[in-house]
Amino acid sequence: MKTAKIIIKTKNHKYPIIIGNNLLKRLLNILKNHSLNFNQCLLIIDKKVPKKFIRKIKSSLYKKKTTIYLFDSKETNKNIKKLNKILEILLQKNFNRNDCLISIGGGITGDVSGFAASIFKRGIKFINVPTTLLSQVDASIGGKTGINTKFGKNLIGSFYQPSLVLTDIDFLKTLPKREIVCGYAEILKHSLIQDKKFFLFLDKHAKKILNLNNLLIQKAIYKSCLIKKKIVEIDENEKNLRKVLNFGHTFAHAYEGTLKFSKKLNHGEAVLLGISTAINFSFNKKLLIEKDYILITNHLKSLNLPNKIKNYFMKKDINKILYFMQKDKKNKNNKINLVLIKKIGYTTYNYYAEINNLKKFLLNELNN
Ligand SMILES: NC(=O)c1ccc[n+]([C@@H]2O[C@H](COP(=O)([O-])OP(=O)(O)OC[C@H]3O[C@@H](n4cnc5c(N)ncnc54)[C@H](O)[C@@H]3O)[C@@H](O)[C@H]2O)c1
């Protein structure tokens, strides 16, 4: 399949996303072609990335001095201890600003690695090789990095753009189905916030995309990256427009926190539940038009995607969910900032919900 390239241009940075098959064996050439030189590199590799991929990366970088750190990717490991471990390796090996950190893994590995790269000696080169669908369509683009704390998700972090994103679709072949669904959550989000035509394409082909039909999955990844590109180029630091990328996420982060970031609900599944809640709330507030409400809810139901919070939570969880929602970075004056949807492709990011009002709504959702 033809390799595709998207250039992300923010105020101070410009970097390519390269999307295609069998890119790993060309890694060194790709780095050279993009003038990415370094003396040594730290490869932070998700432990579950199969050895065959690691062998390809190692043999492609055989001329370079490399150190490998295997990362156990779970939300509970996206923490300050693991960050510290990475910084210690960089210090022990005497890395400097001409060196490079390469993340090979999903959003968790990428977020922690990117954050380490951003603060080590005030910033070393960072290359992201996303290996999950979610990180290929979302987490690897746009420069958000960070870690979780007991107070909530991603509360410590930075904006730090990578020098290159290498999206090899072959990684998806070993990804569990559940993780493909998680990635689909962010693809769907991108269509809902920006592009009805893309939503209709997904509605028609979702089953084949979830089964990794090569042409359709590449198109879905490419389209998704283009939507994210458009948004982060306008508003890199999330002052306004970029907030729309949080559609469904204020609910999602609270759902994950309430379940203690356990495997009961992966990030992408929480996003699907969050999208579903945001859609119901938008309709409840008479913001979302009925025709699109029906289209979206039918889409979620027909694919059997997580869409009912009552399957995960009970009444006793509501206060915890609201506690996490109140910790969100975007809130103001004790009101919770939500991105809501008016019709497919059109959102509003300036809605502030009263806590009691949300509580009533969520209790009602649990009964439906
Ligand atoms: N920075 C951003 O802009 C941004 C955007 C969206 C999400 N995120 C973050 O991304 C994280 C979720 O990312 P994720 O869904 O990629 O999770 P993840 O990194 O945990 O990966 C999911 C699972 O897949 C495994 N895995 C990874 N690659 C594999 C492969 N090729 N084959 C087999 N198994 C593989 C991992 O070990 C893990 O068990 C969350 O922490 C979320 O907050 C960040």
The ligand as an SDF file (V2000), in Angstrom:
LIG
                    3D

 44 48  0  0  0  0  0  0  0  0999 V2000
   -1.3900   12.6120   24.2750 N   0  0  0  0  0  0  0  0  0  0  0  0
   -2.5870   12.6410   23.7380 C   0  0  0  0  0  0  0  0  0  0  0  0
   -2.9620   13.5390   22.9810 O   0  0  0  0  0  0  0  0  0  0  0  0
   -3.5320   11.4990   24.0370 C   0  0  0  0  0  0  0  0  0  0  0  0
   -4.7040   11.3370   23.2820 C   0  0  0  0  0  0  0  0  0  0  0  0
   -5.5190   10.2390   23.5360 C   0  0  0  0  0  0  0  0  0  0  0  0
   -5.1760    9.3400   24.5480 C   0  0  0  0  0  0  0  0  0  0  0  0
   -4.0510    9.5490   25.2780 N   0  0  0  0  0  0  0  0  0  0  0  0
   -3.6500    8.6020   26.3350 C   0  0  0  0  0  0  0  0  0  0  0  0
   -3.3470    7.3550   25.7140 O   0  0  0  0  0  0  0  0  0  0  0  0
   -3.5340    6.3150   26.6860 C   0  0  0  0  0  0  0  0  0  0  0  0
   -4.2530    5.1490   26.0310 C   0  0  0  0  0  0  0  0  0  0  0  0
   -3.4820    4.7020   24.9680 O   0  0  0  0  0  0  0  0  0  0  0  0
   -3.6560    3.2390   24.3360 P   0  0  0  0  0  0  0  0  0  0  0  0
   -5.0870    2.9590   24.1700 O   0  0  0  0  0  0  0  0  0  0  0  0
   -2.7560    3.1750   23.1790 O   0  0  0  0  0  0  0  0  0  0  0  0
   -3.2020    2.2850   25.5420 O   0  0  0  0  0  0  0  0  0  0  0  0
   -1.8780    1.4680   25.8740 P   0  0  0  0  0  0  0  0  0  0  0  0
   -0.6690    2.2650   25.6000 O   0  0  0  0  0  0  0  0  0  0  0  0
   -2.0310    0.9300   27.2420 O   0  0  0  0  0  0  0  0  0  0  0  0
   -1.9680    0.2110   24.8860 O   0  0  0  0  0  0  0  0  0  0  0  0
   -3.0530   -0.6840   24.9870 C   0  0  0  0  0  0  0  0  0  0  0  0
   -2.6150   -2.1280   25.1970 C   0  0  0  0  0  0  0  0  0  0  0  0
   -2.0720   -2.6430   23.9840 O   0  0  0  0  0  0  0  0  0  0  0  0
   -0.7890   -3.2410   24.2060 C   0  0  0  0  0  0  0  0  0  0  0  0
   -0.0610   -3.0900   22.9380 N   0  0  0  0  0  0  0  0  0  0  0  0
    0.4750   -1.9600   22.4240 C   0  0  0  0  0  0  0  0  0  0  0  0
    0.8940   -2.1600   21.1680 N   0  0  0  0  0  0  0  0  0  0  0  0
    0.6490   -3.4630   20.8690 C   0  0  0  0  0  0  0  0  0  0  0  0
    0.8100   -4.2570   19.7090 C   0  0  0  0  0  0  0  0  0  0  0  0
    1.2760   -3.7510   18.5590 N   0  0  0  0  0  0  0  0  0  0  0  0
    0.4360   -5.5610   19.7650 N   0  0  0  0  0  0  0  0  0  0  0  0
   -0.1010   -6.0700   20.9050 C   0  0  0  0  0  0  0  0  0  0  0  0
   -0.3210   -5.3650   22.0140 N   0  0  0  0  0  0  0  0  0  0  0  0
    0.0460   -4.0680   22.0020 C   0  0  0  0  0  0  0  0  0  0  0  0
   -0.2740   -2.5050   25.4150 C   0  0  0  0  0  0  0  0  0  0  0  0
    0.6980   -3.2460   26.1170 O   0  0  0  0  0  0  0  0  0  0  0  0
   -1.5310   -2.3330   26.2380 C   0  0  0  0  0  0  0  0  0  0  0  0
   -1.8140   -3.5070   26.9500 O   0  0  0  0  0  0  0  0  0  0  0  0
   -4.3000    6.9130   27.8310 C   0  0  0  0  0  0  0  0  0  0  0  0
   -3.4340    7.0640   28.9310 O   0  0  0  0  0  0  0  0  0  0  0  0
   -4.7360    8.2780   27.3090 C   0  0  0  0  0  0  0  0  0  0  0  0
   -4.8410    9.2370   28.3310 O   0  0  0  0  0  0  0  0  0  0  0  0
   -3.2250   10.5850   25.0320 C   0  0  0  0  0  0  0  0  0  0  0  0
  1  2  1  0
  2  3  2  0
  2  4  1  0
  4  5  1  0
  4 44  2  0
  5  6  2  0
  6  7  1  0
  7  8  2  0
  8  9  1  0
  8 44  1  0
  9 10  1  0
  9 42  1  0
 10 11  1  0
 11 12  1  0
 11 40  1  0
 12 13  1  0
 13 14  1  0
 14 15  2  0
 14 16  1  0
 14 17  1  0
 17 18  1  0
 18 19  2  0
 18 20  1  0
 18 21  1  0
 21 22  1  0
 22 23  1  0
 23 24  1  0
 23 38  1  0
 24 25  1  0
 25 26  1  0
 25 36  1  0
 26 27  1  0
 26 35  1  0
 27 28  2  0
 28 29  1  0
 29 30  1  0
 29 35  2  0
 30 31  1  0
 30 32  2  0
 32 33  1  0
 33 34  2  0
 34 35  1  0
 36 37  1  0
 36 38  1  0
 38 39  1  0
 40 41  1  0
 40 42  1  0
 42 43  1  0
M  CHG  2   8   1  16  -1
M  END
$$$$
